[in-house]
Amino acid sequence: MADILVAGGGIGGLAAALGLARHGHRITVLERRELFAEVGAGIQLGPNAFAALDLLGVGEEVRRRAVHIGELRFMDGTTGARVAALPLTGAYRARFGNPYAVVHRADLYVPLLDACRREPAVRLRGRRHVVGYEQRGGRVRALLADGGHVTGDALIGADGLHSAIRAQLVGDGTPRMSGHTVHRAVIPMAEVPEELRWNAVTLWAGPRWHFVHYPIAGGTHLNLAATLDNGATEAVAGVPVDRADVLASFPRLSGPARRLLELGRDWKAWTQCDRDPVDRWTDGRVTLLGDAAHPMLQYAAQGACQALEDAVLLGELLDGCPADYEQRLEKYGALRRERTARVQSVSRHLGRHVYHAAGEARVERNAMLSSLTADDLHDQLAWLHGVTGFGQGARR
């Protein structure tokens, strides 16, 4: 049994701990905050996420907490016209083997955290801010902000978009600003008119903006996310925004979408950032996972899903107590890079050219999407949602 360190106690870090523990390792999770907790609002989980969660042993608990969505809807936010819809029951579940669901972030995080606490091989250590690493003699030191260190056989950098492990391993500077700002709010479903309580993820697309809403927390709340291409250059995360400013930012949003936007309160803003894909994730016995490895924009709804996939494959490749950690970690990076880079690229494309299209591009987008059948849409998503393995050229 080897000792593996995980820097970061978010969704990806806890998933990595479970995946590695289930394959015979002792894991120490080093989290910079004192408490292990998750903040934020809604997350969408595709069938590929549930395939990974099942392998991590928490799939049923997340299913129990999730809202199982019946449809993805794409609406023209300026006219209110229904452009396209993807049913997520029946043929979709039969083809992909799992539901499409939405959860509050805590409804994904808590099952992972509880499973880690039940796992004797996992130790959770708060107030351990990892700022770098050293390698010597086949061992890795995770260097802490307080001047201390923790030693293990390998180190997994799951420390997010601003990863200190990535800064040392890749050295590619600050994240790339997308110029988009997303405004988020969560409201009680009891405040939503009954005729607008849809069991759907609904996206209203407009010129240089879009608005998404869906139920979370067992259907007791509605998650609102309104994104504006405002050329933002300053990174912000969770900054309060005045309700009047949010409403004024989306003047052309009308109809049911406008009614829902006006219900929002306690709005907070995040600027959207990602990074370019890289060819190198691994340095000896150190590797990256989740947003530290492949941060992506929100538009394909795959950030958490890809971190879960990482965790499963990493555990499988490090099964037992191998002598060749370096080679196996290199293989992990090689197997994951193509798939995650494709998701990063698709996420950027959706934000730039699909959700925010204007003028003739908007007309062409609507015509293209409205021409697709449900089977066509399933075919388009098969590479992403219908996987049974999470490596390069993931199998369907």
N, C-alpha and C positions, 0 to 999 in steps of 0.2 A: 504494500500500500504506500503510495507516494503522497507527498504534501504539496498541494497546488494552491497558489494564492490567486484570488480574484480581486482586482481593484475596481470597486464600484458595486453598490448594493441596490441598484435599480432593477428593472425588469430583466434586462439582459444578464446582469451579474448574478441574480438569484437563479435564473434559468440555467446559467453555466454551472453554478454550484450543484444544482440537482442533477444535471446531465453527467457531470464528472463523478459525483458521489455514487450514482447508480452504476458506474463502471469501475468501482473499486478504489476510489481515491479519498483521502482526507482533504477537505477544502476549508480554507480560511477566507472569508469575505471581509474585505477592508473597506469600510464606508466612511466618508469624510464627515457626515452628519452624526450627531449623537444617537438619533433614533432612526430605525429603518422604517420609512414611510414613503408613500408616493402621492404627489400632488398632481393636479390637472383635472381634465374632464373626460371626454369620451375617446375610446379607441375602437376601431373597426377590426374585426378578426375574420380573416378568410378561412376556408377549409384547410389551407396549408398550415395555419396557426394551430388549429385544433389537432391536426395530425402530429405536430410537434408536442403540443401540450399532453396528448395521450402518452407519448413516449416518455415524457417527463413525470408522468403519474398524477397530473392535476387536471386533466381534460374534463372529467365529469363534474368537478367542483366549479370550474369556470363556466361550463355549459349551464349549470344550475343557476348561476348568478346572472347570466347573459340574457339579453333580449335577442331572440332569434328572428332576424329580419326576413320579411316576406318578399321585398322588392327593392332594387336600386332604381331610382328615378332621376332622369336628366330633364330639366325644365329650362325653357328660355326665360331668364329672369326679367327681361324687359317686356315681353308680350304675355307671359304667363302660360305659353303653349307647352304642352307635354311633347317632348322631342323623342324620347326613347325610354324604355323600361326593361329591366332585366329581372324576371321572376327568379326567386332564390329557393323555391321549394320544388317538389316534384322532380322534374328532369335534372335540375341543377344539383340537388343533393344526391340523386342517384348516380350522376356522372362523377362528382367530386368527393363523394363519400362522407362529407361533413357539412354542417350548416355554415351560413354566413351570419355572424352575430356582432352585436355591439355591446360594450361594457363601459362602465366608469373605470378609470385607470385602477382604482383601488380594488375593483372586482376581478382584476387580473393579478394585481400585485399581492393581495392578501393570500390567495391560495398558494402562490409561489413561496411567500414568506412563511406561512404555516408549515408547508412541506419541508422547508429548510430547517425550521425549528424542531420538527419531528425527526429529522435525519441525524443520527448520532455522528456521522462523518462530517457534518457541516458545522463550522463555528462562525458566528456572526459577530464582528467586532466594529463597533461604532467609534467615532472620533479617531479614525485612522486615515488621515488624508495622505494618499500616495502621490508623491510629486516626482518620482523617477525610479530608476532601477539600476542595479549593478549585477554583473554575472562573473562568477569565478568558480573554478573547480566543479563544474557540473551543477551548480546551485545558483539561485537567483535571490537577490535582496530587493525587496520593495522598500524604497526610501520614503520616510514619512516627513511631513512638514514640521514636526516637532523635533527633528534630528534623530529620531530612532529608526529602526528598520525591522522588517519581518522576513525571514528566510524560508524558501521553499524549493521544490524541484522544478517548478515552472510558474509563470506569472501570466494571467489573462487580463488584459486591459479592457475592462468593460465600463470605463469611466466617462463615457458620453461624448457629446459633440466637442467639448473643450478638453479632451483627454490629455493628461500629462504623459501617459505612456506613449500615445501617438506622437506627441510633440518631440519626444526623444527618439522614437523609432523611425518615424517618417520625416518629421521636421518640415511640414508643409504650411506652417504659419496659421493664421486665423481662418475660421470658416468663411466660405463664400456667401456674401449677402445676395439673396434673390431679388431684393427690392419689394417683396411682398410682406404685408403685415396682416396677421390674422387676429380678429377680435373674438373672444370666447365668453360665453355665459351659459349658465345652467339654471333652468327655471322649473318649479314644481309642475308636474303634468296637470294637476288640479286647476292651474291657472290657464291652461290651453283650451280653447273651445273644442268641444267634442268632435266637430267635423274636421278638425285639423290634427287629431291624434292618430297619425298614420303610422302603421308598422312598416316603415320604409326609411331608407337613407335617401333623402331628397336633396338634390343639388340644383340650385338656380344659377344659371350662368349668364353673366353680363359682360359688357366691354370693360376689360381690365378689373373685373371683380367677380366673385361668386359667393354664394351663401349656401351652407349645408346645415341640415338639422336632422336629428334622429333621437329616439327614446333611449334612455340608459337607466341604470340602477333598478333593474327589474320593471321598467316601464313607469316608475314613479317620477322621473324627471325627463326634461327635454334638453338635449345638448344643442347649442347654437354656435356656429362658427362662420363668421363673415370675413372674407379675405379680400384685401384691396391691394392692387398693384400701384403703390404710391411712391415707388422709388426710394424706399427707406434705406438709409445708409448707416444708421446707428442701431446696434444690437440691443434689443430689450426683451425681457422675459417676465411675463406676469405683471406688467405695469397697469395700474388702474386707468381706465379711460372713461370720460364722461359720457353718459348715455346719449346726450344731445349730439356729441361729436360723432358717435357711431352712426346714428340715424342720418346725420347730414352727409356722411361719407358714401351712402348708397341711395342717392335721390331717385334713381330710376327703378329701384326694386319696388314692385307693386303687388296688389292682390293678396293671396294668402301668405306669401313670403313676407310682405311688408307687415302684415298683422303679427306674425311671429317675431320678426325683428323688433317690433315695438314693445313686445312683452319682456324683452331682455333687460336685465339690470345687473349691476355689479360687474360690468364688462372689464376684461383685462386683455392686454395686447401682447403678442409675441411677434418678433420679426422672424421670418423663415430663412434658415441657413442650411447649406449642405456643403459638401466638399466634392472635388473631382475624384473619380475612382483611381486607386493606386495599384501598382503591381506587387508591392511588397508589404505584407502584413506582419511578418515574423522576423525576429532577431534572436537566433539561438533558441533559448527556452522561453521566450516572451512572444506573445501574439495578441491580436486585437479581436474584439467582438462587438457586434451591434453598432451603435452610433459612433463608437470610437474607430471602427473599421470602415464603415460605409454609411455615413449620415446621409439621409435622403429627405427631400421635401415631402410634405404630407399628402400629395395629390394622388398617389396610388394606394394610400392607406395601408402601407406595408412596413413601416419602420419597426414596430414591435414584432410583427410576424417574422421578419428576416432575422431579428435577434434571437427569436426562439428557434428558428432553423439552425442558426449558428451553433447554439448550445447543444442541440441534439447531435449534430455531426461531430462537433468537437469531442463530446463524450464517447461516441462510437470509435473515433480514431485513436483515442487515448485509453482504450479499454485495457484493464489490468494495470500492470506496472512496467511499461516498455522501457528498454534501455535506449531507444532511439527517439527521444522526445523531439529533438531538433527536426528530424526528418518527418515525423508525424505532424508537427505543427506546420511545417512548410506545406505538407500535403493538404492540410485543412485550408490554408489560405488559397492554395492553387485550386481546390475544388469549389470554394465559395466565391471567388472573385468574379467569374463570368456572370453568374446568376445575379449577384447583388449589384454589379455594375449595370446590368440591364435594367434592374428595377430603379436604380438611381436615374438612369437616362429617361425611362418612361415617365417617372415622376416629374422631371423637369419639363418634358414635352407636354404633358397634360396641363401644367400650370401656364406655360408660355403660349401654347397654340390651340388648346382645346377649351378649357374652362373660361379663358379670358378673351376669346376671339371677338373681333369687332368687324363691322362693315361686311364686305363680301365674304371674308373668311368665316364670319358667323353664319351666313346663309349656307355656305358650302358645308360647314360642320353639321348644321342641323339636317341638311339633306342626306349627308352620309350616315349619320347616326340613325335617322328615322328609317333608312332603308334596310337596316340590319334586323334579322329575325332573332328570336331567343337562341336558337341553335348557333347562329352566326356569332352572337356575343359569347356563348359558352366556348366556342372554338377560339375566340380571341383571348379568353382568359385561361385557357387550359394550361399553358406553360407556367402560369403563376399560381393558380388556385388548385390545380389537379395533380400535385406532386406526391410521390411516394418515397422519394429520396431527395436530399437537399444539397447535393453536390453539383458540379459542373454538368450541364445537360441533364438536369433533374428528370427522373423517369416519371412517366404518367401511367 
